[in-house]
Amino acid sequence: MDTLSLTGTDVGSPRLHGQTVLSAHGLEIVAGGEDIWGTRDEFHFACALVPGDCELSVRIVSLTMADVYTKAGLMLRRSLEAGAEHSLLLAFGDNQPRNKNNGGLEFQYREAADGPCTGIYPPQPLPPEPDFPVSFPDVWLKLIRDGDTITGQSSQDGERWKTFCVHQQRLPRAVYLGLAVTSHNPDQTVEGVFSHLAFRGGASR
């Protein structure tokens, strides 16, 4: 595995500031922010600028909730501007029903700067039991970039992976890659705890 040196930053000037705390076992992200959605985002991003094809996986140990749409996940992002293009494989804090979803995972993207976001949901119609549930601490996510092809995968043990979606999106060669967390409640922060961060790709800076 290669090395990915992450630096924490707030994107979109959330009312409550976030922080990234590194430890020997992983990292903790405290985040405010209204959401990662619509035409602009507010969240905390632990990221690095990475050139070319890459792969990042992580275990989400826990995620506190300030809203049903509190979310945490792996993101590729063109820039640190609030309306930047991105792709995000995300986990919610639980499996309660949401728009077109009865599980805890989704994928979303913004194709044009300052444009709307689009969600990719589990296959419809939804089965009685979710295809992609979350059960912390056994929530593993993987984001793979191969040219313009971005693949989101999940696992419950970090070994057997299931593809959530394969998405086509043109992004510049060098993008910001890392962990994104948003509260969805501008007046309350949340905390995501992550471990087993694994990266393959070009050197980060």
C-alpha positions as CSV (number, residue, x, y, z in Angstrom):
1,M,0.0,0.0,0.0
2,D,1.1,3.6,-0.7
3,T,0.9,6.5,1.8
4,L,-1.8,9.1,1.9
5,S,-1.1,12.1,4.1
6,L,-4.5,13.7,5.0
7,T,-5.0,17.3,6.1
8,G,-8.4,18.4,7.6
9,T,-10.2,21.4,6.3
10,D,-13.7,22.9,6.4
11,V,-15.4,23.3,3.0
12,G,-18.1,25.8,2.5
13,S,-17.6,27.8,5.7
14,P,-19.9,25.8,8.0
15,R,-21.2,27.7,11.1
16,L,-19.5,25.2,13.4
17,H,-15.9,24.4,12.6
18,G,-14.7,20.8,12.3
19,Q,-11.4,19.1,13.0
20,T,-9.4,16.0,12.0
21,V,-7.6,14.3,14.8
22,L,-5.1,11.6,13.8
23,S,-4.1,8.7,16.1
24,A,-2.1,5.5,16.0
25,H,-5.4,3.6,15.3
26,G,-6.9,5.9,12.6
27,L,-8.6,9.2,12.8
28,E,-11.6,11.0,14.2
29,I,-13.4,13.8,12.3
30,V,-15.7,16.3,14.0
31,A,-17.9,18.1,11.4
32,G,-20.6,20.7,11.2
33,G,-22.2,21.9,8.0
34,E,-25.6,21.9,6.4
35,D,-25.0,19.1,3.9
36,I,-23.1,17.8,0.9
37,W,-25.9,18.2,-1.7
38,G,-27.6,20.8,-3.8
39,T,-25.4,23.4,-5.5
40,R,-23.0,24.0,-2.6
41,D,-21.6,21.9,0.2
42,E,-20.7,22.4,3.9
43,F,-18.6,19.7,5.6
44,H,-15.2,18.7,7.0
45,F,-12.8,17.1,4.6
46,A,-9.7,15.1,5.5
47,C,-8.0,15.0,2.2
48,A,-4.9,15.1,0.0
49,L,-4.3,16.1,-3.6
50,V,-3.7,12.9,-5.6
51,P,-2.8,12.5,-9.3
52,G,-4.2,9.9,-11.6
53,D,-5.8,6.5,-10.9
54,C,-6.3,5.7,-7.2
55,E,-8.0,3.5,-4.7
56,L,-9.0,4.3,-1.1
57,S,-10.7,2.1,1.4
58,V,-11.6,2.7,5.1
59,R,-13.5,1.2,8.0
60,I,-16.1,3.5,9.6
61,V,-16.1,2.5,13.2
62,S,-18.9,4.9,14.3
63,L,-20.9,7.9,13.2
64,T,-23.0,10.1,15.5
65,M,-26.1,11.6,14.1
66,A,-27.5,15.2,14.2
67,D,-30.0,14.5,11.4
68,V,-31.4,11.6,9.4
69,Y,-29.1,12.8,6.6
70,T,-25.9,13.0,8.6
71,K,-23.3,11.4,6.3
72,A,-19.7,10.2,6.1
73,G,-17.8,8.7,3.3
74,L,-15.0,8.7,0.7
75,M,-14.8,11.6,-1.8
76,L,-13.1,12.6,-5.0
77,R,-13.3,16.4,-5.4
78,R,-12.1,18.8,-8.1
79,S,-11.3,21.6,-5.7
80,L,-12.1,22.8,-2.2
81,E,-14.7,25.3,-3.4
82,A,-18.2,24.9,-2.0
83,G,-19.7,24.1,-5.4
84,A,-17.0,21.9,-6.8
85,E,-17.6,18.8,-8.8
86,H,-17.3,15.5,-6.8
87,S,-18.1,11.9,-6.4
88,L,-19.0,10.6,-2.9
89,L,-19.6,7.1,-1.6
90,L,-21.4,7.7,1.7
91,A,-22.8,6.0,4.8
92,F,-25.6,7.3,6.9
93,G,-25.8,6.8,10.6
94,D,-28.4,4.1,10.4
95,N,-30.8,2.1,8.1
96,Q,-34.0,4.1,8.6
97,P,-35.9,4.7,5.3
98,R,-34.8,7.7,3.2
99,N,-35.6,8.8,-0.3
100,K,-35.4,5.7,-2.6
101,N,-33.4,3.9,0.1
102,N,-34.0,1.5,2.9
103,G,-30.3,0.9,3.7
104,G,-27.4,3.0,5.0
105,L,-25.3,3.5,1.8
106,E,-25.6,5.9,-1.2
107,F,-23.5,7.4,-3.9
108,Q,-23.8,10.9,-5.1
109,Y,-22.0,13.2,-7.6
110,R,-22.0,16.8,-8.9
111,E,-21.0,16.9,-12.6
112,A,-20.8,20.7,-13.1
113,A,-19.4,23.4,-10.8
114,D,-22.2,25.0,-8.7
115,G,-24.7,22.7,-10.3
116,P,-27.1,20.2,-8.6
117,C,-26.1,16.9,-7.1
118,T,-27.5,13.6,-8.3
119,G,-28.0,10.5,-6.1
120,I,-27.4,6.9,-7.1
121,Y,-29.6,4.6,-5.0
122,P,-29.8,0.8,-4.5
123,P,-31.6,-1.1,-7.2
124,Q,-35.3,-0.4,-7.4
125,P,-37.8,-1.7,-6.3
126,L,-36.3,-1.9,-2.8
127,P,-36.4,-5.4,-1.2
128,P,-37.9,-5.8,2.3
129,E,-34.4,-6.1,3.7
130,P,-31.8,-3.6,2.5
131,D,-29.1,-4.7,0.1
132,F,-26.6,-2.3,1.5
133,P,-27.2,-2.0,5.3
134,V,-24.8,-0.3,7.8
135,S,-23.9,-2.0,11.0
136,F,-21.2,-0.1,12.8
137,P,-18.3,-0.8,13.5
138,D,-18.5,-3.2,10.5
139,V,-18.9,-0.6,7.7
140,W,-16.2,-0.6,5.1
141,L,-16.1,1.6,2.0
142,K,-13.9,1.6,-1.0
143,L,-13.7,4.2,-3.8
144,I,-11.7,3.3,-7.0
145,R,-10.8,5.7,-9.8
146,D,-9.7,4.2,-13.1
147,G,-9.7,7.0,-15.7
148,D,-13.2,8.4,-15.9
149,T,-14.7,5.3,-14.2
150,I,-15.4,5.6,-10.5
151,T,-16.5,2.4,-8.6
152,G,-18.0,2.4,-5.2
153,Q,-17.9,-0.8,-3.1
154,S,-18.8,-1.8,0.4
155,S,-17.9,-4.7,2.8
156,Q,-18.8,-5.9,6.2
157,D,-15.4,-7.4,6.9
158,G,-12.9,-5.6,4.8
159,E,-12.3,-8.7,2.7
160,R,-15.4,-9.6,0.7
161,W,-16.5,-6.5,-1.4
162,K,-19.8,-5.8,-3.1
163,T,-20.1,-3.2,-5.8
164,F,-22.7,-0.5,-5.0
165,C,-22.3,1.3,-8.4
166,V,-20.0,2.1,-11.3
167,H,-20.1,5.7,-12.3
168,Q,-18.7,7.6,-15.3
169,Q,-17.4,11.1,-14.5
170,R,-14.6,13.3,-16.1
171,L,-12.4,14.9,-13.4
172,P,-9.0,16.5,-13.7
173,R,-5.9,14.2,-13.4
174,A,-5.2,15.6,-9.9
175,V,-8.1,15.6,-7.5
176,Y,-8.6,15.9,-3.8
177,L,-9.2,12.4,-2.2
178,G,-10.2,11.7,1.3
179,L,-12.9,11.4,4.0
180,A,-15.9,13.7,4.1
181,V,-18.3,14.2,7.0
182,T,-21.3,16.5,7.3
183,S,-23.7,17.1,10.1
184,H,-26.8,18.2,8.0
185,N,-27.6,20.2,11.2
186,P,-25.8,23.6,11.1
187,D,-26.2,24.0,14.8
188,Q,-24.7,20.7,15.9
189,T,-21.5,18.8,15.1
190,V,-21.1,15.1,14.6
191,E,-18.2,12.7,15.0
192,G,-17.0,10.0,12.6
193,V,-14.4,7.5,13.7
194,F,-12.3,5.8,11.0
195,S,-9.7,3.1,10.9
196,H,-7.9,0.8,8.5
197,L,-7.3,3.5,5.9
198,A,-5.7,1.9,2.8
199,F,-4.5,3.8,-0.3
200,R,-3.1,2.8,-3.7
201,G,-2.1,5.4,-6.3
202,G,0.1,8.3,-7.1
203,A,2.0,10.2,-4.4
204,S,-0.2,12.7,-2.5
205,R,0.7,16.2,-1.7
